[in-house]
Amino acid sequence: MTADLNQSSDFGACEPRKEVAFRMPFSSQIRETGNPEFAVALVAVASNESAYVAEWVAHHLYFGFSPIEIYVNRSDDATENISRQIASLIPDLRIENVDHLDRGKHPAKCIQYSSYGQALHRLSRSLNRSDYIMFLDIDEFWTPRDLRSTVQVVLESAGMPSLAAFNWFIALSDIEPFSATITPLLEGIHHTNVKSAFNAKLRLRARTPHSVTPIWPRPTWSSSGAGFASGARDATRTTPKSFGDGFVIHRYYRSQMEYLALLGRGRPKDKSLVFKNNRNGFHAGRKNDPRRDEFRPPADAYLAYCQDLKAQLAEFDIQEFTPSAQESVRLRAARVLSNFQAMSPDEQANWSYLFTYIDLKSLS
């Protein structure tokens, strides 16, 4: 059984395959026994994600997220075109280009924060008191441990908390370019960082890409069971020992080539940076990390998930974009490699930590 959704036929499929009817978003059809009366809205900011955005949307529709809002910015690939093609078929998917936030007399200091602010303003007015909102990046995939339950089922079983935190599980086994997120065996490391779903009507004092701080104190339910230090929201006090009912797969590295392409994005808060500086080298050095664990989804749930994603991706009708989307990633990786190799020895020394455990000779 192959797990690469992008192999052979553009975005590919898991095998064996059966024809499956296209699944409408959560607001139109309830897959499991979750409460149809409340929604979990998902918000993402996307830049140069043309090779990945379709799988991300299909994955989260499958697990009950809807509506979904994607704010596209600073993209020179087909991210917006692909997203709008999908949105033409999915009523609850909304796409907005926010490049204007970079322009004018008072450009936004951080497009991500400004976009989240716009999303909260819109969604808090349209959603109900029982609804939730969650921020995720396109390389983050909310996932239930049983690979069956919708996010509504998990939140209901937790007692509908005002704040629900899900720890990162950083994938280490996705070493083939453009591989699928969910595989029969996913290796990775548990991490203290969380992504949180929060009640849509919660009055907020502060927000970050990871969580929010309510005006009035509210306890945070932790899916993994790992607790928080006093006042902390973005990360648990200790590394989780288990996945809990739900967690967030963070595709922090992907393949070596895709990792190089990632470095070329820089940092939104500092446009002067040549490379993205919040990485510490490829994950080959984590072989003996005590936080390592394995995620093995139930075989029947995995097959159903694969079949459904295959049907959704085919329905999106974006095959024409696939070659150029993947080529844009390769070109970004090549630019990063070229820029690094053109640096002086002293400059390379300043950035060398980012390229630890990367086989630069083979990638050349």
C-alpha positions in Angstrom: 0.0 0.0 0.0 1.6 3.3 -1.1 0.9 6.4 0.9 2.1 9.0 -1.6 -0.9 11.1 -2.6 1.2 12.8 -5.2 2.8 9.8 -6.9 2.0 8.7 -10.5 -1.1 10.7 -11.4 -0.4 14.3 -10.3 -1.7 14.5 -6.7 -2.0 10.7 -6.8 -3.8 8.3 -4.5 -3.5 5.7 -1.8 -4.1 2.1 -2.9 -6.2 0.0 -3.1 -8.8 2.5 -4.4 -12.5 2.5 -4.6 -14.6 5.3 -6.2 -16.0 7.5 -3.5 -18.5 10.3 -3.8 -17.1 13.8 -3.3 -17.5 14.9 0.3 -19.1 18.3 0.8 -17.8 20.5 3.6 -18.9 20.0 7.2 -21.6 22.6 7.0 -23.3 20.6 4.3 -22.7 17.0 5.5 -21.8 15.5 8.9 -19.4 12.5 8.5 -19.5 11.1 12.0 -21.8 11.5 15.0 -20.6 15.0 15.9 -23.0 17.8 16.7 -24.2 19.5 13.5 -25.1 22.6 15.4 -21.6 23.9 15.8 -18.8 24.7 13.4 -15.0 24.9 13.7 -13.7 27.7 11.5 -10.1 27.4 10.2 -7.9 30.3 9.2 -4.6 30.1 7.4 -2.1 32.6 5.8 -0.5 31.2 2.7 2.6 32.2 0.8 4.0 30.1 -2.1 2.0 27.0 -1.0 0.8 25.9 -4.5 2.2 22.4 -4.1 0.5 21.8 -0.7 -2.7 23.8 -0.3 -5.0 21.3 -2.0 -4.0 18.4 0.4 -4.3 20.8 3.3 -7.8 21.8 2.4 -9.0 18.3 1.6 -7.5 17.0 4.9 -9.3 19.5 7.1 -12.6 19.3 5.3 -12.5 15.5 6.0 -12.1 16.2 9.7 -15.0 18.6 9.9 -13.4 22.1 9.6 -15.7 24.6 8.0 -15.7 27.5 7.1 -12.1 27.7 5.9 -10.5 31.0 5.2 -7.1 31.4 3.4 -5.3 34.7 3.2 -2.8 34.7 0.3 0.2 37.0 0.4 3.6 37.5 -1.2 3.2 34.5 -3.6 4.8 34.3 -6.9 3.4 30.8 -7.7 -0.1 29.5 -8.3 -1.2 29.4 -4.7 -4.1 31.9 -5.2 -5.2 30.3 -8.6 -5.3 26.9 -7.1 -7.1 28.1 -3.9 -9.7 30.0 -5.9 -10.3 26.9 -8.2 -11.0 24.8 -5.1 -13.2 27.6 -3.6 -15.3 27.6 -6.8 -16.4 24.1 -5.7 -16.4 24.5 -1.9 -19.0 27.0 -0.7 -17.4 27.3 2.7 -13.8 28.0 1.4 -13.0 31.7 1.2 -9.9 33.1 -0.4 -8.6 36.7 0.1 -5.4 38.3 -1.3 -3.9 40.5 1.4 -0.9 41.9 -0.5 -2.3 45.3 0.1 -1.4 45.0 3.8 2.2 45.4 2.7 1.6 48.6 0.8 0.5 52.2 1.5 1.8 54.7 4.1 1.3 52.3 7.0 2.2 48.7 5.9 1.5 46.0 8.3 4.4 44.9 10.5 3.3 41.3 10.2 0.8 40.2 7.6 0.0 37.0 9.5 -1.1 38.9 12.6 -3.1 41.5 10.6 -4.8 38.7 8.6 -5.8 36.9 11.8 -7.2 40.2 13.0 -9.3 40.5 9.9 -10.5 36.9 10.1 -11.5 37.3 13.8 -13.4 40.4 13.0 -15.4 38.7 10.2 -15.9 35.3 11.9 -16.8 36.6 15.4 -19.8 38.3 13.8 -20.9 35.4 11.7 -20.3 32.4 14.0 -22.5 31.3 16.9 -21.7 31.1 20.6 -21.1 27.3 20.3 -18.7 27.7 17.3 -14.9 27.6 17.4 -12.0 29.2 15.5 -8.5 27.8 14.9 -5.3 29.2 13.3 -3.1 26.8 11.3 -0.3 27.1 8.8 -0.4 25.2 5.5 2.3 22.9 6.9 0.2 22.0 10.0 -2.5 19.3 9.9 -4.9 18.8 12.8 -5.4 15.0 13.1 -7.5 12.8 15.4 -5.6 9.9 16.9 -8.2 7.4 15.6 -8.1 9.1 12.1 -12.0 8.9 12.1 -13.3 11.5 14.5 -14.2 15.0 13.4 -12.8 17.9 15.3 -16.4 18.4 16.6 -16.4 14.9 18.1 -13.1 15.6 19.9 -14.3 18.9 21.3 -17.6 17.4 22.4 -15.9 14.6 24.2 -13.7 17.2 26.0 -16.7 19.0 27.3 -16.7 21.9 24.8 -13.9 23.9 26.5 -13.4 27.6 25.8 -9.8 26.8 24.8 -8.6 23.4 23.5 -4.8 22.9 22.9 -3.3 20.3 20.6 0.4 19.7 20.7 2.7 19.5 17.7 4.0 16.2 16.4 6.9 17.1 14.1 7.1 14.7 11.2 10.5 13.1 10.5 9.7 10.3 8.1 8.3 12.4 5.2 11.7 12.4 3.4 10.4 11.9 -0.2 9.5 15.1 -2.1 5.8 16.0 -2.2 4.8 12.9 -0.1 1.5 12.6 1.6 1.0 13.8 5.2 -0.7 10.7 6.5 1.0 7.4 6.0 0.6 3.9 7.5 3.6 4.7 9.8 4.5 8.3 10.6 7.6 8.9 12.7 8.2 12.1 14.5 8.8 13.9 17.7 6.4 15.3 20.3 6.8 19.0 20.9 5.7 21.4 23.6 4.2 23.9 21.1 0.5 23.8 20.6 -2.2 25.1 18.3 -5.5 25.9 19.9 -9.1 26.0 19.0 -11.1 28.7 20.9 -14.7 29.7 21.3 -15.7 32.2 18.6 -17.3 34.5 21.1 -14.4 34.6 23.5 -13.4 38.1 24.3 -9.6 38.3 23.7 -6.8 40.3 25.3 -4.1 39.0 23.0 -3.6 36.5 20.2 -0.6 34.6 18.7 -0.4 32.1 15.8 -0.5 29.4 18.5 -3.3 30.5 20.8 -5.2 33.3 22.3 -5.4 35.0 25.7 -9.0 35.8 26.9 -9.8 39.0 28.8 -11.2 36.9 31.6 -9.2 33.8 32.7 -10.2 30.5 31.1 -8.7 27.1 31.7 -7.1 25.5 28.6 -8.0 21.9 27.9 -4.9 20.0 26.8 -5.6 17.1 24.4 -2.2 15.4 25.2 -2.6 15.9 29.0 0.5 18.0 29.2 -0.1 21.0 31.5 0.7 24.7 31.0 2.9 26.9 33.2 1.1 29.8 34.8 0.1 32.3 32.2 1.5 30.2 29.3 -0.8 29.5 26.3 1.5 28.7 23.3 3.4 25.7 24.7 2.9 23.1 27.4 5.2 22.9 30.4 6.5 19.5 29.4 6.7 17.4 26.3 3.7 15.2 25.8 4.0 11.5 26.4 1.1 10.6 24.1 -0.9 12.0 21.2 -4.2 12.5 23.1 -7.4 12.5 21.2 -6.1 15.0 18.7 -2.8 16.6 17.7 -1.2 18.7 15.0 1.2 17.1 12.5 3.8 19.8 11.7 5.6 19.2 8.5 8.5 21.2 9.8 11.1 19.7 7.4 9.6 17.6 4.6 12.4 16.4 2.2 15.8 17.9 2.0 14.9 19.7 -1.2 11.7 21.1 0.2 13.5 22.1 3.4 15.9 24.2 1.3 12.9 25.8 -0.5 11.5 26.6 3.0 14.6 28.4 4.0 14.2 30.8 1.1 11.0 32.3 2.6 12.8 34.4 5.1 10.8 35.7 8.1 7.7 37.9 7.7 8.7 40.1 10.6 12.2 40.8 9.1 12.3 41.2 5.4 16.1 41.8 5.5 16.8 38.2 6.4 18.3 36.2 3.5 17.0 32.8 4.9 14.3 31.7 7.3 16.3 31.6 10.5 14.1 29.7 12.9 15.3 26.2 11.8 18.4 24.4 13.2 19.4 22.1 10.4 17.7 19.1 8.8 16.3 16.4 11.1 19.0 13.7 10.5 20.5 14.7 13.9 17.4 13.7 15.8 17.7 10.0 15.4 18.2 9.5 19.1 15.8 12.2 20.3 14.0 10.9 23.4 10.8 12.6 22.1 10.6 10.3 19.1 7.4 8.4 18.6 5.3 6.6 15.9 1.8 7.3 14.8 0.2 4.2 13.3 -3.4 5.0 12.2 -5.9 2.1 12.2 -5.7 0.3 8.9 -9.4 0.7 8.0 -9.5 4.3 9.0 -6.4 5.0 7.0 -7.9 3.4 3.9 -11.1 5.3 4.2 -9.1 8.6 4.6 -7.0 7.8 1.5 -10.0 7.0 -0.6 -11.8 10.2 0.5 -8.8 12.4 -0.2 -8.3 10.8 -3.6 -11.9 11.7 -4.5 -11.7 15.2 -3.2 -8.4 16.0 -4.9 -9.8 14.7 -8.2 -12.9 16.8 -7.8 -10.8 19.9 -7.2 -9.6 19.5 -10.8 -6.2 21.1 -10.3 -4.1 18.6 -12.1 -2.9 21.2 -14.6 -1.2 23.2 -11.8 0.7 20.2 -10.4 3.9 20.3 -12.5 4.4 24.0 -12.2 3.5 23.9 -8.5 6.2 21.3 -7.8 8.7 23.0 -10.1 8.3 26.3 -8.2 9.5 24.5 -5.0 12.5 23.0 -6.8 13.4 26.5 -8.2 13.2 28.0 -4.8 15.4 25.3 -3.4 17.9 25.9 -6.2 18.0 29.6 -5.5 18.7 29.0 -1.8 21.5 26.6 -2.6 23.0 29.1 -5.1 22.7 32.0 -2.7 24.5 30.0 0.0 27.2 28.8 -2.2 27.9 32.3 -3.6 28.5 33.7 0.0 31.9 34.3 1.4 33.3 31.8 3.9 32.4 34.2 6.7 28.8 34.7 5.5 28.4 31.0 5.1 29.6 30.5 8.7 26.8 32.7 9.9 24.2 30.6 8.2 25.8 27.2 8.4 23.6 26.0 11.2 20.6 26.0 8.8 22.3 23.6 6.5 23.5 21.0 9.0 22.8 17.4 7.9 21.9 18.6 4.4 23.7 16.8 1.5 24.5 19.9 -0.5 26.6 18.0 -3.0 23.8 15.7 -4.0 21.2 18.4 -4.1 23.4 20.5 -6.4 
